[in-house]
Amino acid sequence: MVAFFRILLGINVAPSTVGKYLCRNRRPPSQTWRPFLNNHMKQMASMDFFTVPTAWFRVLFVFVVLSHDRRRVVHFNVTEHPTEGWTAQQVREAFPWDEAPRYLIRDRDAIFGKEVIAVAKGMGIEEVVTAARSPWQNPYVERLIGSIRRECLDHVIVWNESSLRRTLRRCFHYYGRWRTHLALAQDAPEPRAVDKPENGLIVEIPEVGGLHHRYQRRAA
């Protein structure tokens, strides 16, 4: 502050004068939620469930784990009868080796019970539990779920678990390799090099059963 006045305004101000009018704060202010997410982006993942109705009026549950760093879907699975043990196994499969993040965000769903907590703790993961009825505290996975609904599931008929699993596999493949993200400077979660004009003409390739298209250059 003293340097600012001296250099930019040509006024010499004594440090004692600045100290007189500035409140002293011995401890730095606590981080808000957004800076916490930004500062730990590379060390964080989030998990959640969402439901999908079938053509036979049954309800399927989709479990998904998202890595925050590149918005990469690291694991998903489908079941009609989710249990705590099944969910714990999904966490193991999501991070099979030394790939576990430092923090894992989840909500307060009862299915994330003692067995899930024990698995996460055994893998060295610190769980970050959101407040009740606060989906905005888990924004990245909530945004992913919304995108999957709007861009895929709202346009297809789901018959059963196998049908939904196949559709989601194609959808997540497109999401990871070809769908661009503003937060990633118009790149996909799996980075790719710029396709230069000398590589040929642009061709259109359908993805996810024609719901989406990707564009590549190919030599004539």
C-alpha positions in Angstrom: 0.0 0.0 0.0 2.8 2.4 0.9 4.7 1.5 -2.3 1.5 2.1 -4.3 1.1 5.7 -3.0 4.8 6.5 -3.4 5.3 5.1 -6.9 1.9 5.6 -8.6 0.7 8.8 -7.0 3.9 10.6 -6.0 2.8 10.8 -2.4 5.0 9.6 0.5 3.0 8.0 3.2 4.5 6.6 6.4 3.8 3.0 7.3 2.5 4.1 10.6 -0.2 6.2 8.8 -1.3 3.2 6.8 -1.3 0.9 9.8 -3.5 3.4 11.6 -6.3 3.0 9.1 -6.0 -0.6 8.0 -7.5 -3.3 10.2 -5.0 -5.8 11.4 -5.8 -9.5 10.7 -3.5 -11.9 12.3 -5.0 -14.9 10.5 -5.6 -15.1 6.7 -9.3 -15.3 5.8 -10.8 -18.7 5.3 -11.2 -20.1 1.8 -14.6 -19.9 0.2 -15.9 -23.0 -1.6 -15.0 -21.8 -5.1 -11.3 -21.1 -4.4 -11.1 -24.4 -2.6 -12.3 -26.2 -5.7 -9.9 -24.3 -8.0 -6.9 -24.7 -5.8 -7.3 -28.5 -5.4 -8.6 -29.2 -8.9 -5.9 -31.8 -9.8 -6.4 -33.6 -6.5 -10.2 -33.9 -6.6 -12.9 -36.1 -8.0 -16.6 -36.4 -7.3 -19.2 -39.2 -7.4 -23.0 -39.3 -7.6 -26.0 -41.4 -8.7 -28.7 -40.5 -11.1 -31.8 -42.4 -12.2 -33.0 -43.4 -15.7 -36.5 -44.8 -16.4 -36.8 -47.6 -18.9 -39.5 -48.3 -21.5 -41.0 -50.9 -19.1 -41.4 -48.3 -16.3 -38.5 -49.6 -14.3 -35.9 -47.3 -12.7 -32.2 -47.9 -13.3 -29.5 -46.2 -11.2 -26.3 -44.9 -12.8 -23.2 -44.4 -10.6 -20.5 -42.1 -12.1 -17.1 -40.8 -10.9 -15.7 -37.7 -12.4 -12.1 -36.4 -12.2 -12.1 -32.6 -11.9 -8.8 -31.8 -13.5 -9.8 -32.6 -17.1 -13.6 -33.3 -16.6 -12.7 -37.0 -17.3 -15.2 -39.7 -16.5 -13.1 -42.3 -14.8 -15.8 -44.8 -14.0 -19.5 -45.6 -14.4 -21.8 -48.5 -13.9 -25.5 -49.3 -14.0 -27.7 -51.3 -11.6 -31.4 -51.7 -10.8 -30.7 -52.5 -7.1 -27.8 -50.3 -5.7 -26.5 -51.4 -2.4 -23.8 -50.1 -0.1 -21.5 -53.0 -0.9 -22.0 -52.6 -4.7 -21.2 -48.9 -4.4 -18.0 -49.6 -2.4 -16.9 -52.0 -5.1 -17.5 -49.2 -7.7 -15.1 -46.9 -5.8 -12.5 -49.7 -5.9 -12.9 -50.1 -9.6 -12.7 -46.4 -10.2 -9.3 -46.1 -8.7 -7.7 -49.5 -9.1 -4.0 -48.7 -8.6 -2.3 -45.6 -7.2 -4.8 -43.4 -9.0 -7.0 -42.3 -6.0 -7.5 -38.6 -5.6 -6.8 -36.8 -2.4 -10.4 -35.5 -2.1 -13.6 -37.2 -3.2 -16.8 -35.1 -3.1 -20.1 -36.7 -2.5 -23.6 -35.9 -1.1 -25.3 -37.3 2.0 -27.1 -40.2 0.4 -27.4 -43.0 2.8 -25.9 -45.4 0.3 -22.5 -43.9 1.0 -22.5 -45.6 4.3 -19.8 -47.2 6.5 -18.5 -49.6 3.9 -18.0 -46.9 1.3 -16.4 -44.7 3.9 -14.0 -47.5 5.0 -13.0 -48.2 1.4 -12.3 -44.5 0.7 -10.3 -44.2 3.9 -8.3 -47.3 3.1 -7.3 -45.8 -0.2 -6.1 -42.6 1.4 -9.0 -40.6 0.2 -10.5 -37.7 2.2 -14.2 -37.5 1.6 -15.7 -34.0 1.3 -19.4 -34.3 2.1 -21.7 -31.6 0.8 -24.4 -29.9 2.9 -27.9 -31.3 2.8 -29.9 -30.3 -0.3 -27.0 -28.4 -1.8 -26.2 -29.9 -5.2 -24.3 -26.6 -6.2 -21.6 -27.8 -3.8 -20.9 -30.7 -6.2 -21.1 -28.7 -9.4 -18.9 -30.6 -11.8 -20.6 -34.0 -11.6 -24.0 -32.3 -11.5 -23.1 -30.5 -14.7 -22.0 -33.8 -16.2 -25.3 -35.5 -15.3 -27.3 -32.6 -16.8 -25.2 -32.7 -20.0 -25.7 -36.5 -20.4 -29.5 -36.1 -19.9 -29.9 -33.2 -22.4 -27.4 -34.5 -25.0 -28.1 -38.2 -24.9 -30.7 -39.8 -22.6 -33.5 -37.4 -23.5 -33.3 -38.6 -27.1 -33.1 -42.4 -26.7 -35.3 -45.2 -25.4 -33.8 -47.3 -22.7 -34.9 -50.9 -22.5 -32.8 -52.5 -19.8 -29.4 -52.4 -18.0 -27.5 -53.6 -21.0 -29.2 -51.1 -23.3 -28.4 -48.2 -21.0 -24.8 -49.4 -20.4 -24.2 -49.5 -24.2 -25.6 -46.1 -24.7 -23.6 -44.5 -21.9 -20.4 -46.2 -23.0 -20.8 -44.6 -26.5 -21.8 -41.3 -24.9 -18.9 -41.2 -22.5 -16.5 -42.1 -25.3 -17.7 -39.1 -27.3 -17.7 -36.9 -24.2 -14.1 -37.9 -23.3 -12.5 -37.8 -26.7 -14.4 -35.3 -28.9 -16.8 -33.1 -26.9 -15.2 -29.6 -26.4 -15.4 -27.7 -23.1 -15.1 -24.0 -22.5 -13.2 -24.6 -19.3 -10.6 -26.7 -21.2 -10.0 -24.0 -23.9 -12.3 -25.7 -26.4 -10.4 -29.0 -25.9 -11.8 -32.4 -24.9 -11.0 -34.2 -21.6 -8.5 -36.3 -23.5 -6.2 -33.7 -25.1 -5.6 -33.8 -28.8 -3.4 -31.9 -31.2 -4.8 -29.3 -33.7 -5.7 -30.9 -37.0 -3.9 -28.7 -39.5 -5.3 -27.8 -42.9 -2.5 -29.7 -44.7 -3.8 -32.9 -43.3 -6.7 -32.9 -45.7 -10.4 -32.0 -46.1 -12.8 -31.9 -43.1 -15.1 -35.0 -42.9 -18.1 -35.5 -40.6 -18.3 -38.7 -38.5 -21.4 -39.6 -36.6 -21.1 -40.5 -32.9 -23.6 -41.8 -30.3 -25.9 -43.3 -33.0 -25.9 -40.0 -35.0 -27.0 -37.8 -32.0 -23.6 -36.0 -32.3 -20.9 -35.6 -34.9 -17.2 -35.1 -34.8 -15.0 -33.5 -37.4 -11.6 -34.6 -38.6 -9.3 -33.9 -41.5 -8.6 -36.7 -43.9 -6.4 -36.8 -47.0 -8.3 -37.1 -50.2 
